[in-house]
Amino acid sequence: MKKLLLLVTTALMAGSSAVAQWNSNPAENMLAWPDNRSFYKNEMGKTSDGGVWVAINHPGDDRVCTSLQLIDSAGNYKFEEPLLVADYPSRTWTTTGQILFVDRDDNAIVAVRDERFNSGVNGSEESYIVYKISPEGEFLWGDGIALEGENVYNYVISMNMCQMSDGSYVFAWTHTYEVDASRNFALEMQRISAEGEMLWDPETVRLFDSKGNFQYPYVVDGGNNQVIMLYAKGTACDLYARKLDFDGTPVWSEDVRIYNGGWGNVPAWNLIEVHPSEDGGFIVTWNDDRYFTQIESAYMAYVKSNGELGFSTENGQILGLAGWRQLRVSSFYDKASDAFYALWSEFSAGQSWCRQVAQKINKEGELLWGENGVELKPMEQTKYSFNSIQSSVNDEIAFFYMRAYDPSGRNVESFVTTVNVNDTTIRREFEFTKGDRISPKSDLETLPLHDGKYWIVKWLDQGAETDEVNKDRLMIQRVNVDFTLGNPNADEAVEGVQADTDAFVALATLVENEAMFATNFATATQATLAIYDINGALVATPFDGVLAAGRQYIEWSANVPAGIYLATLTTANSVETVKLMVK
């Protein structure tokens, strides 16, 4: 029945496929999902010809369904209506795992969790089903492959997928598992051939321990028809890696421990980001407060294809030493420069102030952009989030992020900034969602640069308060390397401008409970920052020492009565004063 529907859909689309849909207006952009329909989790994946698959979990008739849309490089929808993949009863809206993988032949591999085999005896029980769908919309594995036959579990989560050298696929996930009255999360794996044949015995590849959990698997192609998997083990979610051969047997004599420092109250899967490296290994980044200082730091670990840790430090290489709270760490391996990159947000102690910082790391773990990294955006009373990194052109790397223009988060826009990988020069900055539509935005996702010409970006626009119908919109856009949108047009390129910074400024002169000052000197400078009340009495000395060259920040916890105060920075060559109003 689905193949018949496909033929009808293809015929309907034939007359409209010649019209390009990418929109060059940042106030409008393009819809990835119909404007009048709600949706839940969604992901996208790049095709070899520059198109994009989008998978969406969305409401159906008293259930959650999964559908697909394919958009070509010109912005045309392949299907007039999103292609329905599965509509069995499910709890899919709670999923924390991957739902879409695009293989080397541009097929969409879709993972859904549903209750099609649930007997109802033990309540809601579910299992993972995987589909393979061609760019023409043909269901190559029929109505899906149940990864564990008709077995069902109380909870299945954390699906992750990759493709091996021979074209087969590896799937890894976790579910509740009970043995001899011991019930914990087990980690399951399965390898499926391109034709849909199950190749691994689940009993031999399963990870289970009655004393603790196995969770959050990430799998990458390890080369030579092997696969490397990152996973979390035990109640503390220590990070390990193992490598499996084509038949599911471990390649290394023992699994490699990457991190065992703990995660606090934040689930590990909210903090971890994994990317393959070109040599068959992978990098993983995260942030943690391992020393219980309430100041999180950003870390990266590199696991080589042979099972060795690439950096000499245990438990990851720290990425910046500025002393701010380092959150929301993203990472990337760039083949052209053969280096790793990281991007994170740094917050003041009270999280009222935020900046964006990037770092370049070689395969020995050296911090190539200084011990504090490179500041992409200075400290401001704002929030930066949803960071991601992609390759660019002309010895540049591209950093994507979202910025909240007001504390309430009602005005959020999206940016890409390119940096020269050799001298850290910030080349250009482009605000690609800027327009008349002021609204909250989130969930920024990016795809790799295609053919040296453009990236695809996707985000959630939560709509203006005046919207009457379906405020949430799933948006998608083509961002060109010449900093235009839609169809390339070099005449519309926008060059980013780097403004000069004063030697000493208060980043805001109206202060509630926390003030932030910025300095910018050509060389290291002995300095004292003193705060005086309106009568000239000294009330605080936030800094007295040597200010490093370049942009630096001084924080003052303004625990003083409301009123007017003077902040004076004294150096050997100058005295600068700014007026503050503490409310």
Secondary structure, 3 states (H helix, E strand, C coil): CHHHHHHHHHHHHHCCCCCCCCCCCCCCCEECCCCCCCCCCEEEEECCCCCEEEEEEEECCCCEEEEEEEECCCCCECCCCCEEEECCCCCHHHCCCCCEEECCCCCEEEEEEECCCCCCCCCCCEEEEEEEECCCCCECCCCCEECCCCCCECCEEEEEEEECCCCCEEEEEEEEEEECCEEEEEEEEEEECCCCCECCCHHHHCECECCECEEEEEEEEEECCEEEEEEEECCCCEEEEEEECCCCCECCCCCEEEECCCCCCCCHHHCCEEEECCCCCEEEEEEECCCCCCCCEEEEEEECCCCCECCCCCCCEECCCCCCEEEEEEEEEECCCCEEEEEEEEECCCCCCEEEEEEEECCCCCECCCCCCEEEEEEECCEEEEEEEEECCCCEEEEEEEEECCCCCCCEEEEEEEEECCCCCEEEEEECCCCCCCCCEEEEEECCCECCCEEEEEEEECCCCCCCCCCCEEEEEEEECCCCECCCCHHHCCCCCCCCCCCEEECCCEECCCEEEEEEECCCEEEEEEEEECCCCEEEEEEEEEECCEEEEEEECCCCCCEEEEEEEEECCCEEEEEEEEC
